[in-house]
Amino acid sequence: FREVHEARAHFGQTPVQEVGIFYGSRSRDWVGRGPPFAFLAGFLGAHKAMVYEHLPWGVLHEESLSLKELRRFRVVILAKTGFVSP
């Protein structure tokens, strides 16, 4: 573990995330009332696209979303989102 200990100063940094994928429980509860995968397909598809293109991304949770957190992202994806609170 010598190499890990030597690199410890490089851990714990703020991640660089350019794309935020929005996930809201109200949309999940309303839009996802049908087949469960119908709602998740949009979220998972956006996730897959970010991974395939090597784009740094993060999840925006509706329950803890703030304007400060939203401004960290250059792009926000609202995949299969039925509701967005003010």
C-alpha positions as CSV (number, residue, x, y, z in Angstrom):
1,F,0.0,0.0,0.0
2,R,3.0,2.3,-0.2
3,E,1.9,3.8,-3.5
4,V,-1.6,4.4,-2.2
5,H,-0.2,6.2,0.9
6,E,2.1,8.3,-1.3
7,A,-0.9,9.4,-3.4
8,R,-3.2,10.2,-0.5
9,A,-2.9,14.0,-1.1
10,H,-4.6,13.5,-4.5
11,F,-7.8,12.0,-2.9
12,G,-10.7,13.9,-1.5
13,Q,-10.8,16.6,-4.2
14,T,-14.0,18.1,-5.5
15,P,-15.1,16.0,-8.5
16,V,-15.4,17.7,-11.8
17,Q,-18.9,17.0,-13.1
18,E,-20.1,18.7,-16.3
19,V,-23.5,17.0,-16.7
20,G,-26.1,16.6,-14.1
21,I,-28.8,13.9,-14.5
22,F,-31.9,14.9,-12.6
23,Y,-33.7,12.2,-10.5
24,G,-36.9,13.2,-8.8
25,S,-39.0,11.0,-6.5
26,R,-42.2,12.8,-7.4
27,S,-41.6,12.0,-11.1
28,R,-40.7,8.4,-10.2
29,D,-43.9,8.1,-8.2
30,W,-46.1,9.6,-10.9
31,V,-44.5,8.8,-14.3
32,G,-43.2,5.4,-13.1
33,R,-46.6,4.1,-11.9
34,G,-46.7,1.9,-15.0
35,P,-44.0,-0.6,-15.8
36,P,-41.1,0.4,-13.5
37,F,-38.5,0.2,-16.2
38,A,-40.4,2.7,-18.4
39,F,-39.4,5.5,-16.0
40,L,-35.9,4.3,-15.2
41,A,-35.0,3.7,-18.9
42,G,-34.6,7.5,-19.5
43,F,-32.3,7.9,-16.4
44,L,-30.3,4.8,-17.2
45,G,-30.0,5.7,-20.9
46,A,-28.6,9.2,-19.9
47,H,-26.2,7.5,-17.5
48,K,-25.1,5.0,-20.2
49,A,-24.5,7.8,-22.7
50,M,-22.3,9.7,-20.2
51,V,-20.3,6.6,-19.4
52,Y,-19.8,5.7,-23.1
53,E,-18.7,9.2,-24.0
54,H,-16.5,9.6,-20.9
55,L,-18.3,12.7,-19.8
56,P,-18.0,13.5,-16.1
57,W,-21.5,13.5,-14.6
58,G,-23.4,13.5,-11.3
59,V,-26.9,12.9,-10.0
60,L,-29.1,15.8,-9.0
61,H,-31.6,14.6,-6.4
62,E,-34.8,16.6,-6.2
63,E,-35.0,16.3,-2.5
64,S,-31.7,18.0,-1.8
65,L,-31.3,20.2,-4.9
66,S,-30.3,23.9,-4.4
67,L,-29.5,26.6,-6.9
68,K,-25.9,26.5,-5.7
69,E,-25.7,22.8,-6.5
70,L,-27.5,23.3,-9.8
71,R,-25.0,25.9,-10.9
72,R,-22.1,23.4,-10.6
73,F,-23.3,21.7,-13.8
74,R,-23.0,23.1,-17.4
75,V,-25.7,20.8,-18.6
76,V,-28.7,19.3,-16.8
77,I,-30.6,16.3,-18.3
78,L,-34.3,15.9,-17.3
79,A,-34.8,12.3,-18.6
80,K,-38.5,11.2,-18.2
81,T,-39.1,14.0,-15.7
82,G,-42.8,14.7,-15.1
83,F,-42.5,17.2,-12.3
84,V,-40.0,19.9,-11.4
85,S,-40.5,22.0,-8.3
86,P,-39.7,25.7,-8.3
